[in-house]
């Protein structure tokens, strides 16, 4: 009887494992299929792109769509604009958010709960609703067609999330470590830079990548605040790609531009994948 039960358990375990892996494979295919389609389209000939029925795999690989991007428009300049705005706003988020989170963690401030509640509300507030107010401010101070018109709003939007994530990490750090550093002669700022922040590196990576992805992909502000061709960011440039004729949709160049625009984010996430997981999970558990 026990042998039969053991065999049944083994069979059930194998069935469960097979079903689990098939489910994982189906989910992966569901999410990766559109990405694979874009990548294949970027290498297809125009004849294959417009063919009916659809040609799923290119009969001949071409790089003309990628070459066309750089020949028709200053695509490298668009990439530089997006990179400069995203890196600068991310850096400012970390520089301003980390000390603010540390102060909210270690110091007993009057009205601390109201401050945290306000930060949380700002984090959950749809940033698109700020559009009209920001537009009036940009016009009033004359920041149109200026990198600061994007850097300042991106930093302000991502700063509350940075503070909340960093604060959850600072709460886990033992105070004894900081007390020992103060005994050794460390002031607050050197201690924060040399001792505390290196221990919260996963949180810095997580919040930095989230802020970078937001700034890299943001479209509404970049479309409205920047109208000068040489200062446009990548999402705006991709959206404004046109064909040779008025009603022609350049599917090939659009797919190539999408691949180029997504590639840096994919590389960034793959390089820091382990740190991102640590940052998203460790901050939620108090040891």
N, C-alpha and C positions, 0 to 999 in steps of 0.2 A: 504493500500500500504506500509506503514511504517513497519507494522508487518511482512509482507512478506519479505521485505528487511532485517529486523533484523534476521529473521529465515535463510535466505540465507547466511548472513554474519556469523552466528553462525555455519552453516553447513560447510562453506568454511574454517572457523578457525579450526574446528575439523578435517577436511580432511588434512589441512596443518600440524596440530600437529601430526597426525598419520603418515603421510609421513615422517616428520622430524625424529620422533623416530625410524621408520623402517630404515631410512637411517643411523642413528647413530648406530643402532644395527648391520646392515650389515657391516659397517666400522669396528666396534669393533671386530666382528667375524673374519673379514678378517685379521686383525693384530694380534689377540690373538690366532688364530687357530694353527700357527706354534709353538708358545710357549707351548700351551696346548699339542700338539703332542709330543714335546720333554719331557715334564714332565711325560706324560703317558708312553712313551717309556722307561724312566728311571726306571719305576716300573714294566715293563712287563717281563715275562719269555722269554727266548730265542726262545722258540717254538712259542710264540705269535708274536714276532718281525719278524720272518721269515715266518710266515704263509701267505698263499695265498688262498683266498682273505685276505685283511688286517684285522687285529683285532684292532678295534679302541679303545676299552676299555679292559683292561687286565682282563682275566678270574681269575687270581690269582696275588696278589700283592707280590712283592719280593724286598728286599733291597740288594740282592747279588751284583748288579752292583755298588752300592755305597761302599759296603764293599770291593769289588775287587779293587776299585781305591786306597784305602789306604793300601791294602795288597801287591799289585804289585809294587807300586812306592811311593816315599815320598810325597804324595799329600799335606799334611799339610805344608811341607816345601815350596812347590810351592806357596801355598796361602800366606804364610808369606813373601816370596820374592816379590810377586806382591803388597801386602799391604805395605811393607816397602818402596819400590820404589815409589809407587803412593802417599802415605802420605807425604813422604819427599819432592818430587818434587812439590806437591800441596802447602805445607807449604812454600817452597822457593818462589813459584810464588806469594803468597799473601804477604810475607814479603818484597820482592823486588818490586813487582808491585804497591802496595798501595802507598808507599812514592813517587815513580816515577810519578804515576798518579796525586798525590797531587801537586807535583812541577810543572807539566805541566799545571795544572789548575789555580794555584794561582800566580805563578811567570811568569813574562814576559821574556822569554828566547829568545836570538837571534836565528833566524832560527827555531822558534817553529813550523811553518807550515811544514817545511821540515822534522822535527823530527816526527810529527804526520803522515805525508804522508809515511815516511819510516816504521813506526810501522804498519800502515794499509797494506802496501804492504807485509810486513813479515807475517801478519795475513792471508792474502789471498794466500800466496805462498804455493804450495804443498810441505809438509814436506818430502815426499818420495824422491824428487829431491835432498835433502841434504844428501842422504844416502852414496854415494861414497865419498864425501868430509869428512863426519864424520868418515867413516871407516878408511880413511888414517890418520886422526887426532888421532883416538883411537889407531891405531897401532903405531904411532910415539911417543905418550906419554906413551904407555904401560898400558892403562886402560882396556884392554881386561879381561873378567871374573872379573869385578869389578862393584859394584853397581853404582859407579859414571859414568860409561859408559852409563847408562840409565838415571840416575837422572839429569845429566847436560843437555843432549839434550831435555828431557821432559820439564824441567824448561824453557829452552830457547824457545821452540816451543810454550808453553802456556803463556809465559810472555807478549807478545804483546796484546793478547786478554784480559788478566787481566788488563793491563794498560788502554785499551780503555773503558772497562766496568766501572772500578772504576772512571775514569775521568768523564764519563757522570753523575755519581752520585755526585761527588764532585762539579760539576757545578751547581747542584740544591741547595746545602747548602748555606744558607745566610751568607754573610761575617760578619754580625753583631755579630753572635754567636762567631766567631773566634776572632773578635776584643774585645769582652767582656772577653773572656778567657785570652787574652794577657794583658788586664788591670788588671785582677786578678793575674797576675804573671806567667802564663803558658808560657813555652818555646814551640818552634815549635813541637819537638818530643813528649813531654808529652801531649801536646794538641791534636796531631794527634792520639795518642794511647788511651787517656782517654775520649776524647770528640767526635772527628770527626769520627773515625772508628766505634764506637758503633752505630752511626746514619746511617752508610752504611752497616749494617750487612746483609741485603738481597743481596747486590751486592757481599759481601765476600762469602756468601754461594753459590750463583750462579756460580761465577767464580771458586770457589774451587771445586764444584762438576763437572763442565765441565772439569777442569784440571785433576781431579781424574779419571774420566771415560776414558779420553784419555790415561792416563798412565796405567790404569788397562787393557785396551783392546789392547794396541799397540803390534804389532807382529814382524814387519820387523827388527827393531833395536834389540829387545830382542832376536830374533833368531840368529842374526849375531854377536852381541857384546858379548853375553854370551853363551859359549859352555860347561861350567862345569855343570854337572848334578845337583849338590846341589844348584846352583844359578839360575836355570831356573825359568822363570815366568809362570803364569798359562796358558796364551794363547799358549805358545810354548809347554808346557807339554801336553795340550789337543790335539794339532795338531799331536804330536808324539806318541799318544796312539796306540798300536798295539794289534792284536789278538793273540791267541795261535798258529795259523798257519800263514804262510807267507802271504797268500792272504785273510786271514780272516779280516773282518771289524768289530770291536767290537761296534756295534750300541748301545748296552745297556750301557756300560761304557762311551761311548762318550756322550750319552744323559745325564747320571748322572753328568759327569764332566761339561757339559754345564750348567746344572741347578745350580750346586754349584758355578760355576764361575759368573753366572748372579745374583744369590740371593743377594749378598752384595750390588750390584748396585740398585736392586729393593728396598731393605730396605732403602738405603740411599735416594733415590728419594722420597719414600713415606713419610719418616720422615720429610724431608725438602721441601715438595711439595709446601706449601704456600709461603715459602721464595723464592723458585725458580721462581714462578710466579711473585712475587713482584720484584725480581731482573731483570727479563726479560722485564717487562712492565714499571716499574717506571722510569728506566733509560732512556727511550725513550721519556718521556714527561716532559717538563719543566713547573713548576708551577709558 
